[in-house]
Amino acid sequence: MVDNSIMGPSVHSSYEKQTGTWQYVVVDPSSQKAVIIDSVLDYDPATQVISTQTADSLLSLIAEKDYKIERILETHAHADHLTAASYLQSRLEKSQGYKSPICIGKRIMQVQELFGKRYGVPVEEYRDVFDKLFDDDESFEVGNLKATATHLPGHTPDHIGYIIGDNVFCGDSLFHADIGTARCDFPGGSAIALYESGKRLLQLPEHTKIWTGHDYVSEERDTPVPYMSVGEHKERNKHLSRTITQGDFVSQREERDATLAEPKLMNPSLQINIRAGRLPRATPLGHRLLHLPLKLKGVEW
């Protein structure tokens, strides 16, 4: 856990290394009220085992600091990790005595319908599972702090970010400067839209901190970094620095995306995440099942 005290909120950043995901607990110091952003549920694809160590570490922090969680925020329906939103909501309701709403952008419904049909998820298992759907630029409070949900399409059509003080929690829009930006080849994704979203973020004051949803370490850089300033991105982001045009960006992004395999956890992630982290309903024998698409190579009968 890393505790970064900054102007406005205090930000606890927690890195989940299996999926390279940054999770955040964002706190108003004056009231101890807080939100959780983009939590992770542990999942082992080899054994199909779901566990909660990562989410439990957030709960331990929250209990230790006596934070009051007002909302559980999602930036989009992730395709690379399972959200712990529903699990956290259940545990927090028991400890706090009230239900912290799970929130996401209003366009999640089109994503739910698309992937619900793809995976055969019953409509009743994803309809109305989110407690709050944010409108574009809708404001809300984190204790005494003002926050805004801002639409950041490109990676996915439903993607939003959260502006809290001099901070933006941008989800899978911008990554570390040496990575650049997220892929845009999911259904409804758009390199042009992501370029415009990125440029909109970089129009914020240069000291604004942009907290990313992921970081991926390498031999060149073995320490994950949760944020960079707007000014740093303008100077160093390999996809969105000052000299990159929209045409340059779209060409680079689409060329790169054409080489990428689908995320390893895409199938279980999307089936859980369109349910807001809820598990599939149990069968009569007590099993909870996810669908795995088969790919036939030169075989038909």
C-alpha positions in Angstrom: 0.0 0.0 0.0 1.1 3.5 -0.8 -0.4 6.5 0.9 0.0 9.7 -1.1 -1.2 12.8 0.6 -1.9 15.5 -2.0 -3.9 18.7 -2.3 -7.5 17.8 -1.8 -7.9 14.1 -1.3 -5.5 11.6 0.1 -4.9 8.7 -2.3 -4.0 5.1 -1.4 -2.8 3.3 -4.4 -2.6 -0.5 -4.4 -0.9 -2.5 -7.2 -2.2 -6.0 -8.1 0.7 -7.5 -10.0 -1.0 -10.5 -11.6 -3.1 -8.3 -13.8 -1.0 -5.1 -13.5 -3.9 -3.2 -12.1 -3.9 -0.1 -9.9 -6.7 0.1 -7.4 -7.4 3.3 -5.5 -9.0 4.4 -2.2 -9.5 8.1 -2.4 -10.3 9.9 0.8 -11.5 13.3 2.0 -9.2 13.9 5.0 -11.7 16.3 6.6 -14.4 13.7 6.9 -12.7 10.3 6.4 -15.2 9.6 3.7 -13.9 7.8 0.7 -14.4 6.0 -2.6 -12.9 2.8 -4.0 -11.9 2.9 -7.7 -11.4 -0.2 -9.9 -11.0 -3.0 -7.4 -9.7 -6.5 -8.2 -11.1 -10.0 -7.5 -8.4 -12.6 -7.6 -8.9 -15.4 -10.2 -6.8 -18.4 -11.2 -7.7 -19.5 -14.7 -5.9 -22.8 -14.3 -8.1 -23.9 -11.4 -11.1 -21.6 -11.9 -10.7 -20.5 -8.2 -11.9 -17.0 -7.2 -10.4 -15.6 -4.0 -10.4 -12.3 -2.3 -6.9 -11.6 -0.9 -6.5 -8.4 -2.9 -9.9 -7.0 -2.0 -9.4 -8.0 1.6 -6.2 -5.9 1.7 -8.4 -2.9 0.8 -10.9 -3.8 3.5 -8.1 -4.0 6.1 -6.8 -0.5 5.1 -10.3 0.9 5.3 -10.9 -0.6 8.7 -7.5 0.4 10.0 -8.0 4.1 8.9 -11.7 4.1 9.9 -12.7 5.3 6.4 -16.4 5.5 5.5 -16.8 4.3 1.9 -19.5 6.4 0.1 -19.2 4.8 -3.3 -17.5 1.9 -5.2 -16.5 3.3 -8.6 -15.8 1.5 -11.9 -14.3 3.2 -14.9 -15.6 0.6 -17.4 -16.4 -3.1 -17.8 -12.8 -4.4 -17.6 -11.7 -7.2 -20.0 -8.5 -8.1 -18.1 -9.5 -8.6 -14.5 -12.6 -9.4 -12.4 -14.0 -6.6 -10.3 -14.4 -7.0 -6.6 -17.1 -4.4 -6.4 -20.0 -6.7 -5.3 -17.8 -8.5 -2.8 -16.6 -5.2 -1.3 -20.2 -3.8 -1.2 -21.3 -6.9 0.7 -18.5 -6.8 3.3 -18.7 -3.0 3.8 -22.5 -3.2 4.3 -21.8 -5.6 7.2 -19.1 -3.4 8.8 -20.5 0.1 8.1 -24.2 -0.6 8.4 -25.1 0.9 5.0 -24.8 -0.1 1.3 -22.1 1.7 -0.7 -23.5 2.1 -4.2 -21.6 0.6 -7.1 -21.3 3.3 -9.8 -20.3 3.3 -13.5 -21.1 5.4 -16.6 -24.5 5.3 -18.3 -23.3 3.6 -21.4 -22.6 0.4 -19.6 -26.0 -0.8 -20.7 -24.9 -1.2 -24.3 -21.8 -3.1 -23.2 -23.9 -5.4 -21.0 -26.3 -6.2 -23.8 -23.5 -7.0 -26.2 -21.5 -9.3 -24.0 -24.6 -10.7 -22.3 -25.7 -12.0 -25.7 -22.2 -13.2 -26.6 -21.8 -15.3 -23.4 -25.4 -16.3 -23.0 -25.8 -14.4 -19.7 -29.5 -14.2 -18.6 -30.7 -10.6 -18.8 -31.9 -10.7 -15.2 -28.4 -11.3 -14.1 -27.0 -8.0 -15.5 -30.0 -5.7 -15.7 -30.0 -3.0 -13.0 -27.0 -4.5 -11.1 -25.3 -1.1 -10.9 -26.7 1.2 -8.3 -25.8 4.4 -10.0 -25.2 5.2 -13.7 -23.4 8.6 -14.1 -24.3 11.1 -16.8 -21.5 12.8 -18.7 -19.9 15.4 -16.4 -22.1 14.6 -13.5 -20.9 15.9 -10.2 -21.0 14.1 -6.9 -19.3 14.5 -3.5 -16.6 12.5 -1.7 -17.1 13.9 1.8 -16.6 17.6 1.4 -14.8 17.2 -1.9 -16.3 17.7 -5.3 -15.9 15.0 -7.9 -16.9 14.7 -11.5 -17.5 11.7 -13.8 -16.1 12.5 -17.2 -16.7 10.4 -20.4 -13.4 9.1 -21.8 -14.4 6.9 -24.8 -11.9 5.1 -27.0 -10.7 2.0 -25.1 -14.3 1.1 -24.7 -17.5 3.1 -25.5 -18.7 3.2 -21.8 -15.3 4.3 -20.4 -15.3 7.2 -17.8 -12.8 8.8 -15.5 -13.2 10.5 -12.2 -11.8 14.0 -11.5 -11.3 14.7 -7.8 -9.4 17.8 -6.8 -6.3 18.1 -8.9 -6.4 14.4 -9.8 -7.9 12.3 -12.6 -8.4 8.6 -12.2 -8.4 7.8 -15.9 -8.9 4.0 -15.9 -7.5 2.4 -19.1 -7.1 5.6 -21.1 -3.5 6.7 -20.5 -0.8 4.5 -19.2 2.8 5.3 -18.2 4.5 7.5 -20.7 6.7 4.7 -22.0 3.6 2.6 -22.8 1.4 5.4 -24.0 -2.3 4.5 -24.2 -4.7 1.5 -24.0 -5.8 -0.6 -26.9 -8.9 0.4 -28.9 -9.9 -2.9 -30.7 -12.6 -4.0 -28.4 -16.2 -3.7 -29.7 -17.1 0.0 -29.7 -13.5 1.1 -29.3 -12.1 3.9 -31.4 -8.5 5.2 -31.8 -9.9 8.6 -32.9 -12.1 8.7 -29.8 -9.2 7.7 -27.5 -6.9 10.4 -29.1 -9.6 13.0 -28.4 -10.1 11.7 -24.8 -6.4 11.8 -24.2 -6.0 15.3 -25.5 -8.9 16.4 -23.3 -7.1 15.1 -20.3 -3.9 16.9 -21.3 -5.8 20.2 -21.5 -6.1 20.1 -17.7 -3.6 22.2 -15.7 0.0 20.8 -16.0 0.3 19.9 -12.3 -2.8 17.7 -12.4 -2.0 14.1 -11.5 -3.3 11.4 -13.9 -3.7 8.1 -12.0 -3.7 5.2 -14.4 -5.7 1.9 -14.3 -2.7 -0.3 -15.2 1.0 -0.3 -15.4 3.2 -3.1 -16.8 6.8 -3.4 -15.6 9.7 -4.5 -17.8 13.4 -5.1 -17.7 13.9 -1.4 -18.4 11.5 -0.3 -15.6 10.8 -2.7 -12.8 8.7 -0.5 -10.5 5.1 0.2 -11.3 4.1 3.9 -11.3 0.5 4.9 -10.4 0.5 8.5 -11.7 2.2 11.1 -13.9 1.4 14.8 -14.2 -0.3 16.3 -17.2 3.0 18.1 -18.0 5.0 14.9 -17.9 2.6 13.2 -20.3 2.8 16.2 -22.7 6.5 15.9 -22.8 7.0 12.1 -22.6 3.9 10.1 -23.5 4.9 8.0 -26.6 1.4 8.3 -28.1 0.2 11.7 -27.0 3.2 14.0 -26.6 2.9 17.5 -28.0 4.3 16.6 -31.4 1.9 13.6 -32.1 -0.9 14.4 -34.5 -4.3 12.6 -34.6 -3.2 10.8 -37.8 0.1 9.7 -36.2 -1.8 8.4 -33.1 -4.4 6.5 -35.0 -1.8 4.9 -37.3 0.4 3.8 -34.4 -2.5 2.6 -32.2 -4.2 0.6 -34.9 -1.0 -1.0 -36.1 -0.1 -2.0 -32.5 -3.6 -3.3 -31.7 -3.5 -5.6 -34.8 -0.6 -7.5 -33.1 -2.3 -7.9 -29.7 -3.8 -11.2 -28.4 -7.0 -11.0 -26.5 -6.5 -10.5 -22.7 -5.9 -13.8 -20.9 -8.8 -13.2 -18.5 -11.2 -11.6 -21.0 -13.9 -14.3 -21.0 -14.3 -14.6 -17.2 -13.8 -10.9 -16.7 -16.5 -9.7 -19.0 -19.0 -12.2 -17.7 -18.5 -11.2 -14.1 -18.0 -7.4 -14.7 -21.2 -6.9 -16.6 -22.8 -8.3 -13.5 -21.0 -5.6 -11.4 -18.9 -8.4 -9.8 -21.8 -10.6 -8.9 -21.3 -14.4 -9.4 -23.5 -16.3 -11.8 -26.6 -17.9 -10.3 -26.0 -21.4 -9.0 -27.3 -24.4 -10.9 -29.6 -26.9 -9.2 -26.5 -28.8 -8.2 -24.9 -25.7 -6.7 -22.4 -24.9 -9.4 -21.7 -21.4 -10.7 -20.7 -21.5 -14.3 -19.0 -19.3 -16.8 -19.1 -19.8 -20.6 -15.9 -20.4 -22.6 -16.2 -19.8 -26.3 -14.7 -22.6 -28.4 -12.6 -21.8 -31.5 -12.6 -24.3 -34.3 -9.6 -24.3 -36.6 -10.3 -26.0 -39.9 -12.8 -28.3 -38.3 -16.5 -28.5 -39.0 -19.2 -31.2 -38.5 
